[in-house]
Amino acid sequence: MISGLIELDEGCWMRARIVGAEPATLAAGTPVLVEFVRSGPGDHLSGSDRSGQEVTGEVIPVFRVGV
């Protein structure tokens, strides 16, 4: 899993997951396209709340390289 800083066209920055590339191939200015994925039970996108209960079904933005 790769995470990095993404500069949006609107000028703000956000930390996000990057998919579709190897870390060594990434550079500043690499074009990406946002995708929205839904987390599921036991996948790497799911998490837990304060009580430790697994939270699934959240929509999470990821950015795909190679667009």
C-alpha positions as CSV (number, residue, x, y, z in Angstrom):
1,M,0.0,0.0,0.0
2,I,1.3,3.5,-0.9
3,S,0.2,6.7,0.6
4,G,1.2,10.2,-0.3
5,L,0.3,13.8,-0.5
6,I,-2.0,14.7,-3.4
7,E,-2.4,18.3,-4.6
8,L,-6.0,18.7,-5.8
9,D,-6.8,21.0,-8.8
10,E,-8.6,23.3,-6.3
11,G,-5.2,23.9,-4.6
12,C,-5.6,22.0,-1.3
13,W,-3.5,19.0,-0.3
14,M,-4.6,15.7,1.2
15,R,-2.9,12.5,2.3
16,A,-4.4,9.6,0.5
17,R,-3.8,6.0,-0.8
18,I,-2.3,5.7,-4.2
19,V,-3.0,2.7,-6.4
20,G,-1.8,1.4,-9.8
21,A,2.0,2.2,-9.4
22,E,5.1,1.1,-7.7
23,P,6.7,3.5,-5.2
24,A,9.9,3.9,-7.3
25,T,7.9,5.1,-10.3
26,L,6.1,8.0,-8.5
27,A,7.3,11.6,-8.8
28,A,6.0,15.0,-8.0
29,G,3.4,16.0,-10.6
30,T,2.4,12.5,-11.6
31,P,-1.2,12.7,-12.8
32,V,-3.8,10.7,-10.9
33,L,-7.6,10.2,-10.9
34,V,-9.7,9.8,-7.9
35,E,-11.8,6.6,-7.3
36,F,-14.1,5.9,-4.5
37,V,-14.1,2.4,-3.0
38,R,-16.3,0.9,-0.3
39,S,-14.5,-1.0,2.5
40,G,-15.5,-4.5,3.4
41,P,-15.1,-7.0,6.2
42,G,-11.4,-7.9,6.8
43,D,-10.0,-5.8,3.9
44,H,-7.2,-3.4,4.2
45,L,-9.6,-0.4,3.9
46,S,-11.7,-1.3,6.9
47,G,-11.0,0.0,10.3
48,S,-12.4,0.0,13.8
49,D,-14.2,2.5,16.1
50,R,-13.2,3.5,19.6
51,S,-14.8,0.3,21.1
52,G,-12.8,-1.9,18.7
53,Q,-15.9,-2.8,16.7
54,E,-15.0,-3.3,13.0
55,V,-16.4,-0.5,10.7
56,T,-17.1,-1.5,7.1
57,G,-19.0,0.0,4.2
58,E,-17.3,3.4,4.4
59,V,-16.6,5.1,1.1
60,I,-12.9,6.0,0.9
61,P,-11.1,8.0,-1.8
62,V,-8.1,6.5,-3.5
63,F,-6.0,7.9,-6.3
64,R,-5.1,5.9,-9.4
65,V,-1.9,6.5,-11.4
66,G,-1.7,6.2,-15.1
67,V,-4.6,8.3,-16.2
